[in-house]
Amino acid sequence: MGPDLPENIGQTHSGDRTAGSSRPVEPEVAAEPMAIGTPVWAELRSTGFYFHGVVVDRREEQHRVIFDDGTSEWLTAEALRPDSLAEEARVDVRPTYGGNFSEGVVARRLADVIYVRFPNGDEQWASLAQVRFEEGDEGTPRRGDATVSGR
């Protein structure tokens, strides 16, 4: 028979987060188109993970985003978040492009770099290209947020 498992076992990021999820469900804010040249956090290939990039083109409802690692993707406004990542946000950081991500908290942000504190006591500076987060992670950008000042 096996162990008793929660009802939401095996759900992906697109599943219902309200059942058994520790992440709060945010009220929906209408997705507004982003202007060309706007720095954004964009959901890469519908994975549920947001990476930093910039809007470089728009065609009707689609935005072409070039991610900081050089890849690009056409996305709707629903997949974009303003560049409002600030202190106390919970993020995943990797030391290199091929490295594994580790959870941490943003302690400071200066332009396109952040200082991150990890649960094990380690601290490091990281570029935004090394950072990702999931929708609903504490302190991460939401639709309707203002862009971080000083950009």
N, C-alpha and C positions, 0 to 999 in steps of 0.2 A: 504494500500500500504506500509506503513512504511517509516522509514527515509532513506535518501540516504547514502549508506555505501560504503567504499572503495572497489575496485575490489578484493583486497587480503584478505578480511575478512574471517576468518576461516582457513587460511593456517597455516600449522605447520612449524616447523623448516626446513623441507625438501622441502618446497615450494620455489618458485622463490623470492629471497630476493630483487631483483632489482625493482620490482613493488611496490611502496609505502613504501619501507623500508628506515629507517634512517641509517641503518648500511651500511658501504661501502662494495662493493664487491671486494675481494682480488683476484689478479691473482693466478691461480693454480700453485703450486709447486709440483713436483712429490713426492709422498710418498715413503720414504726410509724405509726399515726394521730397527727395533730397536734391539740393542743387549740385551741379558739377563742381568739383573741388572740395566738397564737404568730407572731412574725416569722419569715419563711421566705424561701428562694430557691426559686422555682417555675419549672418549664419552661413557657414560654409557647407555647401552641398546637402542641405537639409539634415545635417548631423545633429543639430541641437547645440552645437558649439559655435560661439561667436569669436571671430578674429578681427584684428584691426586692419583697416584699409582706407581707401579714398574713392569717392564716386568720380569716375572719369568720363562717363557718357550717360545719356538718357534717351530712351525711345519709348514713347507713350508711357506705359506703366512700369517699364523695366529700367533698372539702373545697372550700369556696368561698374563693378567694384574691382579695383586692383588691390589685392591684399599685400601686406608688408613683405611677404616672402616672394612676391612677383607673380603669383597665380592670379587669375581673374575669373569672374563669374557674373552672369546677368541675374539680377535679383529684383523682386518686387519690394516696395516700401515696407511690407510686413516683415521682411527678413533683415531690416536695417534698424540699428539703434544709434542714437547720437553719441559722440565721443565725450561722454560724461563720466568716465571711470575716474573715481576719486579715492581719497583715503578711506580706509576701513572696508573696502570692497574685498570679497572673497574671490580669488582667481586661481587658475592653474598656471604654473610657470614651468618652462623647460629650459635647461641650460644651453642646449643647441637645437638646431632644427630637427635632428634625428633623435633627440633625447626624449626621455619620459617626462611627463608632466607631474608636478608636485603641487599640492594645495598650499596656498599661502594667503596672507592678508596684506593689502597695499598699505604701507606705512607713510609713504610720501610719493608725490608725483611732481616731476619737473619736465614740462613739455611732453616728449615722447618716450620718457624713461620713468620707471617706477622703482621704489625701494620696497622690497617684499620681506616680510617676516614669516618664517615657517614654524609649524608646531614643535619641531625638534630644537628650536632655538637658533637655527641658522638664519642668516640674513643675506640678501644680495640685491644689487642693482640689476634691472632687466629692461630691455627695450620692449615696446608694445608688441613687436613681432614675435616675442617669446611667450605671449600671454593669450589665454583663452578663458572663456567662462560659459556657463550654461544659463539659459533663460531662468530667471528666478533666483540665481545665486545672490546671496546677501550683498547689498550695496552696489550691484552692477547696473549698468545703464538700462533704462526703460524707455519705451516710446514716450515722447513728450518731455523728456528731460532736456535741460539746457546744456549746451556744450561747455566743457570745462573752460574757465576763463584763463587767459594767458596763452591761448593757442593762436 
